[in-house]
Amino acid sequence: MVDLTHTVDETARHYPLFKDFELTVLENGTREERFWLQTEEHSSTTHAGTHMDAPSHFTPGGLNIDQIPIDQFIGPAAVIDITQRASLDPDTGATVNDLIHWENTTGKSLDGTIILIRSGWGSKYHNITAYAGTAERDITKMVFPGLEPEAAQWLVDNRKIKGIGVDTISFDKGTSLDFLSHQILLGHGIFGLENVANMELIPIYGATLHVMPMKMAKASGSPTRVVATFPDVIFS
């Protein structure tokens, strides 16, 4: 079993326009009644750290987090590895050719899978400049890999996937200002996972993903625990 979830704390990465995570300790000690009590309250955007984008995030009338069918939350992982190309060009994105290459390599179809785009950016998570391309909260200066809109369109036209995940802040590339991949995939009921951790620890095929968002009413996003399970001997 591999935990693909970043710990949620004040470093939880998110799009610059959204609110930072804050945790306030309300009690942490022994009360007059002589029992120990620790309790906190938190506030944050619903799109911080490892989280899910529901269709409603970019689609009028789209499903909210609490409305997504739960059978969509468990499925085989299809890891599309663009690490080498991303190391040379951070403004790259997974392409249709990358998707077809995965199918040719594994002999499997992407139908029914949850696609994970592995760019190597997970190792940069705690360095905001490396992770986002800038330490400034300026969306016009962000640079990181993602999914090309042409690949998103190919998926909805040719395959039936459950969801998509990335090891970056957004599954649209950092330089995108129109979020076409979001519009296309969320517009077809396909959820997105962002800031997914530890992708390098799972094989390109053979793992099962268990995706567990908090069931928040009327929310377009939610903190999400993502766990992969797989046997010892499979594709790597």
N, C-alpha and C positions, 0 to 999 in steps of 0.2 A: 504494500500500500504506500502511495506517495501523496503527501499533502501538497496541493498546487495553489495554496492560499498564502498570501502575505499577511503577517500579523497586522491587525488594525491598530494604529497609534497615530501620533501627531505627524508622522512622516507619510501617512497614507496618500498615495499619489492620486491626483484627479485633474480634470481639465481646469485651467487657471480661473475660469469665470465662477467656479463653484466654491462653496464654503469648506474650510479646513476642518479636520476632525478635532474635537475637543472633548476631554474627559475630566469631569470634576468629581473628586472623592467627597461624598457627603458624610460618611461615617467610616471609621477604621479604628476600632478599639473596643474595650469592654464597657458596656452600658451600666447604668446604675442597677439594673436588674441582674447584673453579674453574668451576662452572656455576651459573647463576642459578636460583633456585627460589622460587616464591611459592605458598603453599598455605594454606587456611583450613578451619575447621570451623564449622558453624552449628547452631543449635537454634531451634525455633519451633513454634507450633501449625501444623498443616497447613491451617488456615483463616485465613491472614494475607495481606494484600495482594490482588492479583488472583489469585483462586483458584477452584477448582471444588468444589461440594458434590456428592458422589455420593449415590445413593439411600440407602445405608446410614447416612448422617448422621442421618436421621430415621425410617428404616424397618427394623424387625427383619428380618434376612435379605435386605435389599436389596443391590444390586450395590455392590461397592467400586470405587474408582477404576480399578484394574487390570482389572476385569471388564466395564467399559462397552464395548459394541461401537464400534470405531473409526469406523464410518460415521456415528456420531452426532456426531462432532467437526467435520464440515465441512457447512455448509449456508447457505442464504440468510439474511441478517440482516433482521429486521423491527423497525425502530426505532419504538417507541411514545413519542411526545414529549409529556410532561406538564410541561415546564419552566415554562411560564407559570403554570399552576395551583399548582405546587409553590413558586414564588417568593412566592405569596400565603399558602399554607398548607402548611408543611412536613410536616404530618401527613396529607397526601393520599396516594392510591394509584391506580395504573392500574386502570381499571374495565372492565367488559364493553363499555360504550359506546366507550371508547378503542380497544379491540381491533377492534370493528366499524367504527369510523371509519377506522382504518388500511386495512382491507380495501376500504372504499368509495372511499377516496382513491386507492389504488394500483391497484385493480381486480384484486388478487391475493388468494389465500387464505393464511391463516397455516399451513396444513398444510405440514409438512416444514421449517419455518423454525426459526431460533434467535431468539427474541424478546429485544430489548434495550429496557429501559425507561429512557428518557433524562429525567432530572429536573433536570439542571444541577448536581447535587451533586459531579460530578467536579472542578469548579473549586475546591471547598472542601476537597479531600483533605488538604492540608497544614495546615489549621486545624482541629484536632480539635473545638473547641467548635462551630464552624459545621457541621462534617461530621457529628458524632454528636448535636449538640444539647446536649452537656455535655462538660466536660473531666474530670468525675469518672467513675470506673469503677463507675457505678451504673446498672444496666440500666433502672431505673424512671424515669430522667430522660432517656433517649434519645429523640430526635425526628428522624425523617428519612423521606422518601417510600419507597414500595415498591409491591407488588402487592396489591390487595384479594383476600381469600380467595374472594369470589364470582367474580372474574375467573379465578382459578386453577381453580376448579371448572368454570367454563364451558369453559375450554380442554380439560380432560381429558374432558369430556362431549361436546364438539362438534368439536374439532380434534386433530390428531396432530402435536405440535411436538417438536423434538429437545431443546431446552433453553431456558433463560431466563437473562438477565443484567441486572444493575443497576449503576448508578454509585454505589451506597451500600454500607454495611457488610453489609446483609442484604436479601434480596428480600421479606421481611416488613417492614412498616413498623416504625420504631424503637419505637413505643409498643406493639407487639404483644408479649404475654407468653405466647401459646399457639402461635405460629408455624404457624398453620393453612395458610398458603400453602406453607410447607416440607413440611408433612405431606401435603398434597394432591399437589403436583407430584412430589416425591421418591418418594412412595408409588406413583406411576404410572411410575416409571423415567425421569423427566425431570430432567436435571441442572440445577444452578444455578451461575451465575457471579456473583461478588460483587466489588465494588471494580473494576469495569471502567473503564478510562480513555478519554478522548478521543472519547466518543460523538458530540460535536458536530462532529467532522471527517468523519463518514460520512453518506451519504444515508439517508432513511427507507426506501428500497427500492433494490435493485440491487447491494448489496455481498454478497460471500461471506465468511463467517467461517471461519477456521481456528483451532480451539481445541485447544491442545496441553498437556494436563496431564502432570506428571511421573508415570510409571507406577509408583506406590508400592503395593506389595503390602499388602492388608488395610486400606487407608486409606479413611477416609470423606471426605477432602478432599485437595487437592493444589495447590501453586503452579502457575499456568497461564499460558502465553503465549497471548495472543489477538491475531490479526492479521486485518485486513479488507482485501480487495482489491476494486476496482471500476473500471469504465471512467469516463472523464471526464464524460460527459454522461448524467445520470440524474436521477431524482427527488432533491430536496434537502429 
